Amino acid sequence: MHAPDQPVTERRPELDALRALIVVGLIFFHSAMVFDAEGDFYVKNDATTNVTAAAGPVVVWAMPLMFVIAGVGAAMSLRRRGAGGFAVERVRRLGVPLVFSAFVLLPLPQWLRHRQDGSAESYLAYCRRFLDVHLSVSNLPFLVRGEEFESGHLWFVVLLLAFSLVVALLVALVTWRASSRTSAWSASTAAAVEARPVLLLLLALPLAAVCAVWGLEVEYGGWHRLAYLIFFAAGVVIATDPRFRPAMRRIAVPAAWLCLPLFLASTPGFFGTDEPFTAMEPLAVWARVCYGATGWFAVVAILGLLDRPRPATRPAVSSRRSRLTAYLGDAVLPLYVLHQPIVVAVAYVVVAWELPAVAKYVVIVAVSLAVTIAIYDLFVRRTPVTRFLFGMRPAA
């Protein structure tokens, strides 16, 4: 067994870049939902078409990759802070934006939906109805329920907070029991994967099983929340031992080659059945099995192919790259929190214009992207209060 080639705590700039790319891509995706004939988006253009199918090749890996990267970050934070400090940090960085958004941002898309349907209710009056909520455990971990209330696009933050607290609790229990079996299991698993990288692909089996049995949840990015938990846990495990990284690099190309045939094998079920996300007929179940496996193979391929040794750079270039990495890493969560209300607000105005649908889409994307970045850069990241409300660390 060779020595680790890179420290586990090394910051990986490609992960920050991937997270930022996915969040920016969500602006393109949610703008397209304005023109989708199938989805139930907040604002709709008069002329619609079926655009959901075009997003399938990205949906199958984008949000799973976000959860894997979040798991990697969680493992590093746990190592630095311990279970208690990690739990406090997650509540501050994820819980605070959730509460703030529930009062300030989340009512806006729903209010604009009602406005497009002809309602004349003021925003403040609607906010009172939106926040008429109660607690319920029937839809864990989404505990807050109400006739108008919804977590909207922040379902990702809700799940991430819940998964983080579960991991913190498990780590605390293991530490309290002072058990060495967990570390021994982790070391033996890493050694086995180092010797046979193909073992990494076996995680596709539980993902395929979850998709087959529990189905896919449209409102949560096309994956079941239990599947997201597996992706998050995979990220935590990957970050516990440096031997997982070279194994992932070695298996990345075969994983990439498996993605296309598996994804194509799923298409007859998704297009040939009435309820492919939940139906238990054989063709629909087969489609979800292929979909679940494709998602994991795609994540392995992307992480492995992008994880390459970086050549030494000049100090000036290295400094600029470090600043860019820090900027992207800080920006991801605020941009994610901001983007959907801004897309809906821009679309609400643009769909009323006399323009072709393609021109409207371009305008919605361009304006939403510019406004989202401008609000983050000018009004969020520059003051301690707004940084706190959007889950950012204090400025250096």
C-alpha positions in Angstrom: 0.0 0.0 0.0 1.5 3.2 -1.1 1.5 6.5 0.8 -1.3 9.0 0.0 -0.3 11.1 -2.9 -2.3 14.2 -1.8 -3.5 15.3 1.6 -7.2 14.7 2.3 -7.7 18.3 3.4 -6.4 19.8 0.2 -8.9 22.3 -1.3 -10.0 21.1 -4.7 -10.7 24.2 -7.0 -12.4 22.0 -9.6 -15.1 21.2 -7.1 -15.8 24.9 -6.5 -15.9 25.4 -10.2 -18.3 22.5 -10.7 -20.7 23.8 -8.0 -20.6 27.3 -9.6 -21.2 25.8 -13.1 -24.2 23.9 -11.9 -25.8 26.9 -10.1 -25.3 29.0 -13.2 -26.8 26.2 -15.3 -29.9 26.3 -13.0 -30.6 29.8 -14.3 -30.6 28.4 -17.9 -32.8 25.4 -16.7 -35.3 27.4 -14.7 -35.6 29.9 -17.5 -36.4 27.1 -19.9 -39.2 25.9 -17.5 -41.1 29.1 -18.4 -41.6 27.6 -21.9 -42.1 23.9 -20.8 -45.6 22.5 -21.6 -45.2 19.7 -19.0 -43.8 21.3 -15.8 -45.7 23.3 -13.3 -43.4 26.4 -13.2 -44.5 29.6 -11.5 -44.7 31.7 -14.7 -45.6 30.4 -18.1 -45.2 31.8 -21.6 -48.3 31.5 -23.8 -46.5 29.4 -26.3 -44.9 26.3 -24.8 -43.2 23.1 -25.9 -41.7 20.0 -24.3 -38.3 21.0 -23.1 -37.9 18.6 -20.2 -36.5 15.8 -22.3 -33.6 18.0 -23.4 -32.6 18.5 -19.8 -32.4 14.8 -19.0 -28.7 14.3 -19.8 -27.8 17.0 -17.3 -30.5 16.3 -14.6 -29.2 12.8 -14.3 -25.9 14.0 -12.8 -26.1 17.7 -11.8 -27.8 17.7 -8.4 -26.3 14.3 -7.4 -22.9 15.9 -8.0 -23.8 18.8 -5.8 -24.6 16.4 -3.0 -21.4 14.4 -3.5 -19.3 17.7 -3.4 -21.3 18.8 -0.3 -20.4 15.5 1.3 -16.7 16.0 0.6 -16.9 19.5 2.2 -18.8 18.1 5.2 -16.1 15.5 5.8 -13.4 18.2 5.8 -15.4 20.5 8.1 -16.0 17.6 10.5 -12.3 16.9 10.7 -11.6 20.5 11.6 -14.5 21.3 13.9 -15.6 18.0 15.4 -19.3 16.8 15.4 -20.6 19.6 17.7 -18.8 22.4 16.0 -19.8 21.1 12.6 -23.5 20.9 13.6 -23.4 24.5 14.8 -21.6 25.7 11.7 -24.2 23.9 9.4 -27.1 25.4 11.2 -25.6 28.9 10.9 -24.6 28.5 7.2 -27.7 26.6 6.0 -30.5 27.2 8.6 -30.1 31.0 8.7 -30.5 31.4 4.9 -33.6 29.1 5.1 -35.3 31.2 7.7 -34.4 34.4 6.0 -35.5 33.2 2.6 -38.9 31.9 4.0 -39.7 35.5 5.0 -38.1 37.5 2.2 -37.6 35.4 -1.0 -39.7 32.3 -1.1 -43.1 34.0 -1.2 -42.2 36.0 -4.4 -42.5 33.2 -7.0 -45.8 31.9 -5.6 -47.2 35.5 -5.5 -46.2 36.1 -9.1 -47.9 32.8 -10.1 -51.2 34.1 -8.6 -50.6 37.4 -10.2 -50.3 35.8 -13.6 -53.5 33.9 -12.9 -55.3 37.2 -12.3 -55.0 37.8 -8.5 -54.8 41.4 -7.3 -53.6 40.5 -3.8 -50.8 42.7 -2.5 -47.4 41.1 -1.8 -47.6 41.8 2.0 -51.1 40.3 2.2 -49.9 37.2 0.3 -46.9 36.9 2.6 -49.2 36.6 5.6 -51.0 33.7 3.9 -47.7 32.1 2.8 -46.4 32.1 6.3 -49.5 30.6 7.8 -47.8 27.3 8.6 -47.7 24.4 11.0 -45.2 21.7 11.8 -45.7 18.2 10.4 -43.5 15.1 10.3 -45.3 13.4 7.5 -42.9 14.6 4.8 -39.5 14.4 6.6 -37.3 16.4 6.6 -39.7 19.0 5.3 -41.3 19.8 8.6 -43.0 23.1 7.8 -46.3 22.8 6.0 -49.0 25.3 4.9 -51.6 25.8 2.3 -49.4 28.3 0.4 -46.0 27.6 1.9 -43.3 25.7 0.0 -39.6 25.3 0.3 -39.3 26.0 -3.5 -35.8 25.6 -4.9 -34.4 25.5 -1.3 -35.3 21.9 -1.0 -31.6 21.3 -1.7 -30.7 23.3 1.4 -33.3 21.6 3.5 -32.0 18.2 2.6 -28.3 19.2 2.9 -29.0 20.6 6.4 -30.8 17.4 7.5 -28.1 15.1 6.0 -25.4 17.1 7.7 -27.1 16.9 11.1 -27.5 13.1 10.7 -23.8 12.7 9.9 -22.9 14.9 12.8 -25.0 12.8 15.1 -23.5 9.5 13.8 -19.9 10.9 14.2 -20.7 12.0 17.8 -22.0 8.6 18.6 -19.0 6.8 17.2 -16.7 9.2 19.0 -18.6 8.8 22.3 -18.3 5.0 22.0 -14.6 5.3 21.1 -15.1 2.6 18.6 -12.2 1.6 16.3 -14.3 -0.6 14.1 -15.5 2.3 12.0 -12.0 3.5 11.2 -10.9 0.0 10.5 -13.8 -0.5 8.2 -13.0 2.7 6.4 -9.4 1.8 6.0 -10.1 -1.7 4.7 -12.7 -0.3 2.3 -10.2 2.2 1.0 -7.6 -0.5 0.6 -10.0 -2.7 -1.3 -11.0 0.1 -3.6 -7.3 1.0 -4.2 -6.6 -2.5 -5.3 -9.8 -2.8 -7.4 -11.2 0.6 -8.5 -14.1 -1.1 -10.1 -15.6 -1.6 -6.6 -16.4 2.1 -6.7 -19.0 1.4 -9.4 -20.9 -0.9 -7.0 -22.6 2.1 -5.4 -24.8 2.2 -8.4 -26.6 -0.8 -7.0 -28.3 0.8 -4.0 -29.0 3.9 -6.1 -30.7 1.8 -8.8 -32.7 0.0 -6.0 -33.9 3.3 -4.5 -34.9 4.6 -7.8 -36.7 1.4 -8.7 -38.6 0.9 -5.4 -39.2 4.5 -4.2 -39.3 6.2 -7.6 -38.2 9.6 -8.6 -39.5 12.9 -7.1 -40.1 15.5 -9.7 -40.2 18.4 -7.2 -36.7 17.5 -5.9 -34.7 17.7 -9.1 -35.8 14.3 -10.5 -34.3 12.1 -7.8 -35.6 10.6 -4.6 -34.4 12.2 -1.4 -33.0 8.8 -0.2 -30.8 8.7 -3.4 -29.5 12.1 -2.5 -28.6 10.8 1.0 -26.5 8.1 -0.7 -24.7 10.6 -2.9 -24.0 12.8 0.1 -22.7 9.9 2.2 -20.5 8.8 -0.8 -18.9 12.3 -0.7 -18.2 12.0 3.0 -16.6 8.6 2.6 -14.6 9.6 -0.5 -13.0 12.4 1.6 -12.1 10.2 4.6 -9.2 8.5 2.8 -6.9 9.8 0.0 -6.8 6.4 -1.7 -10.3 6.9 -3.0 -9.1 9.7 -5.3 -6.6 7.8 -7.5 -9.0 4.9 -7.6 -11.7 7.2 -9.0 -9.2 8.6 -11.5 -8.4 5.1 -12.7 -12.1 4.1 -13.2 -13.3 7.4 -14.6 -13.0 6.5 -18.3 -14.8 3.1 -18.0 -17.5 4.8 -16.0 -17.9 7.5 -18.7 -18.3 4.8 -21.4 -21.0 3.1 -19.4 -23.1 6.3 -19.1 -24.4 6.6 -22.7 -25.7 3.1 -23.2 -27.3 3.0 -19.8 -29.0 6.4 -20.3 -30.2 5.3 -23.7 -31.6 2.1 -22.2 -33.7 4.2 -19.8 -35.4 6.3 -22.6 -38.1 3.7 -23.7 -39.4 3.6 -20.1 -39.5 7.3 -19.7 -41.2 8.0 -23.0 -43.2 4.9 -23.3 -45.1 4.8 -20.0 -47.6 7.1 -18.5 -46.0 7.5 -15.0 -42.3 6.6 -15.4 -41.2 8.3 -12.2 -43.4 6.2 -9.9 -45.2 3.4 -11.9 -44.2 -0.2 -11.0 -44.7 -1.6 -14.4 -41.6 -3.4 -15.6 -40.6 -0.9 -18.3 -40.8 2.1 -15.9 -38.9 0.2 -13.2 -36.2 -0.7 -15.7 -35.9 2.9 -16.8 -35.4 4.0 -13.2 -32.8 1.3 -12.6 -30.8 2.5 -15.6 -31.3 6.1 -14.5 -29.9 5.5 -11.0 -26.9 3.7 -12.2 -26.2 6.3 -14.9 -26.2 9.1 -12.2 -23.5 7.4 -10.2 -21.4 6.5 -13.2 -21.6 10.1 -14.4 -20.5 11.5 -11.0 -17.5 9.1 -10.9 -16.6 10.0 -14.5 -16.8 13.7 -13.9 -14.9 13.7 -10.6 -12.2 11.3 -11.8 -11.6 13.0 -15.2 -11.3 16.5 -13.6 -9.1 15.4 -10.8 -5.7 15.6 -12.5 -2.3 16.9 -11.2 -2.1 20.6 -11.8 1.2 21.9 -13.2 3.1 24.5 -11.2 2.1 28.0 -12.0 3.7 31.4 -11.7 3.0 33.2 -8.4 0.9 35.8 -10.0 -1.2 33.2 -11.8 -1.5 31.1 -8.7 -2.6 34.1 -6.7 -5.3 35.0 -9.3 -6.5 31.4 -9.3 -6.7 31.3 -5.6 -8.8 34.5 -5.5 -11.1 33.1 -8.2 -11.5 29.8 -6.3 -12.3 31.6 -3.1 -14.8 33.9 -4.9 -16.6 30.9 -6.5 -16.6 28.9 -3.2 -18.2 31.8 -1.3 -20.6 32.7 -4.1 -22.3 29.3 -4.7 -24.8 29.2 -1.8 -25.9 32.9 -2.1 -26.3 32.6 -5.9 -28.3 29.4 -5.5 -30.6 31.1 -2.9 -31.1 34.2 -5.1 -31.4 32.7 -8.6 -35.0 31.3 -8.8 -36.9 34.3 -7.4 -35.0 36.5 -9.8 -35.7 34.2 -12.8 -39.4 34.1 -12.0 -39.5 37.9 -11.5 -37.7 38.6 -14.8 -39.8 36.0 -16.6 -43.1 37.5 -15.3 -42.2 40.8 -17.1 -40.7 39.3 -20.2 -43.4 36.8 -21.1 -45.8 39.7 -21.7 -43.6 41.2 -24.4 -44.3 40.6 -28.1 -41.2 38.6 -28.9 -40.5 35.1 -30.3 -40.1 32.5 -27.6 -36.4 32.0 -28.3 -35.8 35.8 -27.9 -37.7 35.8 -24.6 -35.6 32.9 -23.4 -32.4 34.7 -24.2 -33.5 37.8 -22.5 -34.7 36.0 -19.4 -31.4 34.1 -19.1 -29.2 37.2 -19.7 -31.1 39.5 -17.4 -31.5 36.9 -14.6 -27.8 36.0 -14.7 -26.7 39.6 -14.6 -29.1 40.6 -11.8 -28.3 37.6 -9.7 -24.5 38.1 -9.9 -24.9 41.9 -9.4 -27.1 41.5 -6.3 -24.6 39.0 -4.8 -21.6 41.1 -5.6 -23.0 44.5 -4.6 -25.4 43.7 -1.8 -24.6 40.4 -0.3 -20.9 39.7 0.0 -19.9 43.2 1.1 -21.5 43.6 4.5 -21.3 41.3 7.6 -25.1 41.3 8.1 -25.9 40.1 4.5 -23.1 37.6 4.6 -24.6 36.1 7.7 -28.1 36.0 6.3 -26.9 34.2 3.2 -24.8 31.7 5.0 -21.4 33.1 4.1 -18.4 33.0 6.3 -17.2 36.3 7.8 -15.0 38.2 5.4 -11.3 37.7 5.9 
